[in-house]
Amino acid sequence: MQGVVARVASEPIRTAAVLAELAGGENGAELLFHGVVRNRNEGRAVKAVSYDVFAPLAEQTFREIGDEALARWGPDLRVVIVHRSGRLEVGEVSVIVVVSSPHRDEAYLASRYVIEQLKVRSPIWKQEHYADGDSEWLLGHSLRASETQAEEPPDVQLHARTVAPRDDSERQDRCRARG
């Protein structure tokens, strides 16, 4: 594998299959991040999460983020980003980021950079489904300066999602406007 692999998956993410994409033996460090659906958020019991993803633009954004990591931490870096779409139950893997590099320091730094950028720049909307029967679209994430100052390449601007759209036509219009 060379460079960056990026995709949106509608089926469960299989960790072993993703790790197999990095096979080659050229790198000594391999770092895996799993994001999973948790059972509580902000004091509310969560039973499931739905991710609405504009896949073509999300995959393009993932590749851009991965390419930025390669530019910053070296051409030997390998990055795989897979994000789920659709409804996921508590405990299911929603995102996986795997970074391999010749040495561990680059893998740790690049992995953190990739997941943080993915959270704020990707056209992915999250709806939580609660145990009480209610559901709610969540607002996007923003980065705090203390989390990113050391990791942020000087020539990369951050993009934050601030509003979760409520209907399909609004989401599609926003995605088309970006891409």
C-alpha positions as a printed NumPy array, in Angstrom:
array([[  0.   ,   0.   ,   0.   ],
       [  1.194,   3.488,  -0.813],
       [  0.003,   6.732,   0.76 ],
       [ -3.619,   7.12 ,   1.802],
       [ -6.661,   4.833,   1.672],
       [ -9.978,   6.564,   2.417],
       [-13.522,   5.256,   2.314],
       [-17.001,   5.375,   3.765],
       [-18.5  ,   1.983,   4.65 ],
       [-22.156,   1.076,   4.993],
       [-21.287,  -2.317,   6.525],
       [-19.445,  -3.009,   9.812],
       [-15.742,  -2.142,   9.763],
       [-13.546,  -5.257,   9.979],
       [-10.332,  -4.316,  11.793],
       [ -8.318,  -7.283,  10.509],
       [ -9.171,  -6.419,   6.9  ],
       [ -8.167,  -2.791,   7.409],
       [ -4.867,  -3.781,   9.037],
       [ -4.167,  -6.166,   6.152],
       [ -4.163,  -3.158,   3.82 ],
       [ -0.948,  -1.981,   5.5  ],
       [  0.879,  -5.28 ,   5.016],
       [  4.333,  -4.836,   3.57 ],
       [  6.746,  -4.74 ,   6.471],
       [  8.452,  -1.463,   5.559],
       [  7.272,   0.397,   8.675],
       [  8.107,  -0.398,  12.297],
       [  5.202,   1.447,  13.922],
       [  1.521,   0.769,  13.352],
       [ -1.035,   2.732,  15.336],
       [ -4.747,   1.897,  15.368],
       [ -7.549,   4.197,  16.544],
       [-11.09 ,   2.857,  16.916],
       [-13.978,   5.22 ,  17.52 ],
       [-16.966,   3.312,  18.917],
       [-20.552,   4.236,  19.719],
       [-20.8  ,   4.883,  23.458],
       [-23.842,   4.28 ,  25.648],
       [-23.97 ,   7.754,  27.242],
       [-23.433,  11.288,  26.028],
       [-23.857,  14.432,  28.083],
       [-25.789,  12.566,  30.76 ],
       [-28.231,  10.843,  28.395],
       [-28.492,   7.105,  27.754],
       [-27.728,   6.423,  24.081],
       [-29.021,   3.309,  22.329],
       [-27.743,   4.006,  18.787],
       [-26.226,   6.606,  16.468],
       [-26.968,   7.356,  12.825],
       [-24.314,   8.844,  10.564],
       [-25.459,  10.67 ,   7.458],
       [-22.47 ,  10.973,   5.133],
       [-21.98 ,  12.611,   1.761],
       [-19.547,   9.847,   0.73 ],
       [-17.8  ,  11.37 ,  -2.318],
       [-16.912,  14.567,  -0.493],
       [-16.102,  12.725,   2.757],
       [-13.651,  10.42 ,   0.976],
       [-12.057,  13.4  ,  -0.775],
       [-11.715,  15.161,   2.593],
       [-10.206,  12.026,   4.183],
       [ -7.613,  11.831,   1.364],
       [ -6.757,  15.525,   1.766],
       [ -6.237,  15.068,   5.508],
       [ -4.133,  11.961,   4.912],
       [ -2.041,  13.783,   2.292],
       [ -1.485,  16.635,   4.765],
       [ -0.196,  14.092,   7.303],
       [  2.191,  12.639,   4.697],
       [  3.441,  16.132,   3.859],
       [  4.055,  16.851,   7.538],
       [  5.416,  13.53 ,   8.852],
       [  7.037,  12.052,   5.781],
       [  6.376,  10.133,   2.573],
       [  6.898,   6.745,   4.267],
       [  3.725,   7.274,   6.3  ],
       [  0.734,   5.087,   5.407],
       [ -2.782,   6.157,   6.412],
       [ -6.078,   4.27 ,   6.269],
       [ -9.317,   6.072,   7.192],
       [-12.673,   4.283,   7.191],
       [-15.892,   5.838,   8.547],
       [-19.27 ,   4.147,   8.842],
       [-22.549,   5.458,   7.541],
       [-26.057,   4.506,   8.594],
       [-27.355,   3.37 ,  11.969],
       [-24.903,   1.866,  14.483],
       [-25.668,   0.279,  17.822],
       [-23.718,   0.897,  21.043],
       [-20.285,  -0.726,  20.82 ],
       [-20.057,  -0.735,  17.026],
       [-16.971,   0.803,  15.388],
       [-17.867,   4.121,  13.774],
       [-14.406,   5.143,  12.552],
       [-11.007,   3.567,  12.245],
       [ -7.745,   5.382,  11.569],
       [ -4.599,   3.334,  11.066],
       [ -1.244,   5.014,  10.612],
       [  2.029,   3.24 ,   9.966],
       [  5.432,   4.876,   9.853],
       [  9.083,   3.924,  10.225],
       [  9.056,   5.129,  13.856],
       [  6.383,   5.529,  16.576],
       [  6.609,   9.286,  17.106],
       [  5.402,  10.083,  13.591],
       [  2.615,   7.491,  13.883],
       [  1.29 ,   9.005,  17.123],
       [  1.427,  12.585,  15.854],
       [ -0.093,  11.792,  12.475],
       [ -2.868,   9.653,  13.972],
       [ -3.937,  12.407,  16.346],
       [ -3.845,  14.963,  13.569],
       [ -5.93 ,  12.786,  11.236],
       [ -8.727,  12.016,  13.731],
       [ -8.983,  15.612,  14.952],
       [ -9.136,  17.006,  11.418],
       [-11.639,  14.35 ,  10.372],
       [-13.964,  15.383,  13.213],
       [-14.11 ,  19.034,  12.138],
       [-13.767,  18.931,   8.36 ],
       [-15.713,  15.919,   7.134],
       [-19.268,  16.196,   5.772],
       [-20.647,  13.732,   8.318],
       [-23.726,  14.388,  10.42 ],
       [-24.46 ,  12.477,  13.613],
       [-27.869,  11.784,  15.071],
       [-28.062,  10.189,  18.513],
       [-30.988,   7.919,  19.408],
       [-31.738,   7.891,  23.125],
       [-33.146,   5.215,  25.406],
       [-36.171,   7.427,  26.151],
       [-37.194,   7.301,  22.471],
       [-36.02 ,  10.817,  21.582],
       [-33.323,  11.54 ,  18.985],
       [-31.239,  14.593,  18.208],
       [-28.823,  15.795,  15.514],
       [-25.59 ,  16.888,  17.181],
       [-23.652,  20.023,  16.385],
       [-20.253,  19.642,  14.748],
       [-16.961,  19.676,  16.578],
       [-14.495,  22.5  ,  16.878],
       [-10.858,  22.25 ,  17.846],
       [ -9.467,  23.916,  20.933],
       [ -6.164,  25.698,  20.36 ],
       [ -4.467,  23.725,  23.144],
       [ -5.209,  20.437,  21.315],
       [ -3.817,  21.433,  17.95 ],
       [ -1.111,  24.076,  18.217],
       [  1.793,  21.633,  18.101],
       [  0.119,  19.3  ,  15.603],
       [ -1.22 ,  21.853,  13.154],
       [  0.837,  22.332,   9.984],
       [  1.272,  26.089,   9.524],
       [ -0.261,  26.093,   6.036],
       [ -3.451,  24.172,   6.926],
       [ -6.581,  26.095,   7.869],
       [ -9.149,  24.512,  10.158],
       [-12.765,  24.177,   9.076],
       [-15.484,  23.699,  11.699],
       [-18.996,  22.396,  11.225],
       [-21.303,  24.518,  13.325],
       [-24.829,  23.458,  12.416],
       [-26.254,  20.007,  11.815],
       [-28.73 ,  20.205,   8.954],
       [-32.232,  18.911,   9.612],
       [-33.398,  17.707,   6.219],
       [-31.846,  15.916,   3.24 ],
       [-32.123,  18.765,   0.735],
       [-30.289,  21.185,   3.02 ],
       [-27.457,  18.659,   3.589],
       [-27.087,  18.015,  -0.14 ],
       [-27.021,  21.751,  -0.941],
       [-24.335,  22.391,   1.692],
       [-22.167,  19.553,   0.4  ],
       [-22.464,  20.705,  -3.218],
       [-21.524,  24.242,  -2.189],
       [-18.321,  22.943,  -0.542],
       [-17.186,  20.668,  -3.319]])
